């Protein structure tokens, strides 16, 4: 494997679509085949030939190597057509997933999301459960205070002095406010 293909493979391992990684693999295979046949052609140039048979055989090998290079390029081009279709399908699937995620929601779906958000996925982690816990604590404190205040008031009202004072205040209130009818 040549260094260019190795660099592309290392870079591409971290991101990209599966079809893109496959395309890079096919490119590196094609490049390796072409490099192999080009190297064979160079070896033919270095080969010494003395007779016409050797020259014709050398030309025949040269033609075979050229045909193999063309076949490797054709094979890559053919697979590249399918690659384009595969890549388009993968991108379409990703776009469909994103579109589904951001699609307008029906009123039922919105209601379900609001319920899930309010109650939380775990029953003890929702906003509603927090509010209910706070409310129960407040009601407990308030009921305790009301009971204490009621006891204090009943103790105060049960003493004879407060009863006499309440009666006097009631009588004073009646005498202060009399209706006055004057005829002129």
N, C-alpha and C positions, 0 to 999 in steps of 0.2 A: 504494500500500500504506500502510496506516495505521501509526502508531508502535507500537501494541500488538502487532500481528502481527509487525512487524520485531523487536521485543524478544523475543517468544516464539521466533522463528526463530533469533536469535543465541544465546539461552540453550540452545535444544534442539540446536544443532549439535554440542555437546560431549558429549552423552550421550543415551541412550534407544534405543528400538527403531526400526527403519525404519518400521514401521507407525505409530508415534507421530509421527514426522516427517511422514509422509503425512497423518495426521489434522490436524496443525497447518496444513499447506498447504491442505487442503480448507477448514478453518475460516477461514483468511485470505481465500481466494477467495470463500467465502460472505459474509463480512463486507464485502468490497469490493463485491460485487454489491448487497447490501442498502443499503450506504451510497450507491451510485450512484443506485438507485431512490428512496431517501429524498430525496436531493438534487434529483432530477427532480420529486418531489412538491412540494418547497418552491418550486421554480421555477414550478410551476403555480399555486401560491397567489399568487405575485407577479404573475402574468399578468392583465392587465385584460381582462374580457369585457363586451361590451355587448349582444350578442344572445343569443337562446335557443340558437341553433346553436353559438355559441362556448362557452356554458355546458355544453351536452350533450357537445361534443367534449372539454372540459376534464374532465368527469366520466368520460368514456370513457377518457381517458389515465390519470386517477387510478385507475380500476378495473384497467387493464392493468398499471400499476406495482405495485398491490397484489397482483395475480395473479403477477407476476414475482417479487416478494418471497416469496410463499408457495411458488412453484416452486423458488426457490433454497434455501429452508429444507427443502423435501421432498427435493430432490436431495442435500443434505448428510445428512439423516437416513437416506436410503436407503444412501448410501455408508458412513455410520457403522456400519450393521449389518454390512457386509462387513469394515469395519475391525476391529470387535470380534472377528470370526472370525479374521482375519489375525493380530491381536495375540495371541489365545489360541494359535494354532498356533506362533508364534514363541516364546512363553514355554514352551510344551510342549516344543519342540525344545531350548531351553536347559536345561530341567529334565532332559530325557532325557540330554543330554550330561553334566550334573553327576552324575546317577544312575549313568551308565556309568563315570564316573571313580571314584566311590566304591563301586562295586558289589563285593560279596565276590569274592575271586579264587579260582580253582581252585588246587589244589596245584601244577599245572604252571606256571601263570602266576607264582605266588610264587617257584618255583624259578628260572624264567627271570629274574625281577627280581633275585634274589639273585646269580645268575651275572653279570648285567650290572653290578650294583653292585660286585661283587668284582673283576671284570676291567675294568670301565670301558668307556665307549663307544669310546674310543680305546685301543688295546691297551697303550699306554705310560702310561696315567693311572690304572689300576685299583689297588685296595688290594692285590690279590694280586701284581701286578707289583712294587709297592714292597717287600712282604715278601720276595719272591723275590730282589730285588736286595740287600737287607740280609743275607739268609741266605747268598748267594754271597760277599759281602764277608767275613762272619764266618768262613765255612769256609776261605777263602783265608788269612786271618790265622792261623787255628788250624793249618792244615796247615804253614804256614811255621814256626810256633813248634814244632810236633812234630818237624819235620825238624831244626831247630837243636838241640833238646833231645836228640834221638837221636844226633846227631853228637857232642855233648859227652859223653854217657854212654858211647858206644863208645870215645871217646878216653881217658876215665878208666879204663875197664875193660881197655883194651888194655895199659896199663903193667904191668910185672912187680910192682911194689910192691903195687898193688891186688889182684893175683891172689893174692899170698902172704898178704895181710891177710884176704882172703875165705876162704882155706883154713884159716887159724888160727881165725877166728871160727866156722867150721863145725865144727872139731874141738872147740873149747871148748864149743860148744852140745851136742855129743854127750856129752861127759864130765860136764857139769853135770847133765844130766837122765838118770839111770839109774833103771831101774825097781827097786823094792825089794820083795822078797817075804819076808815073815817069817811063819814058822809058829809058832803058839803052842800 
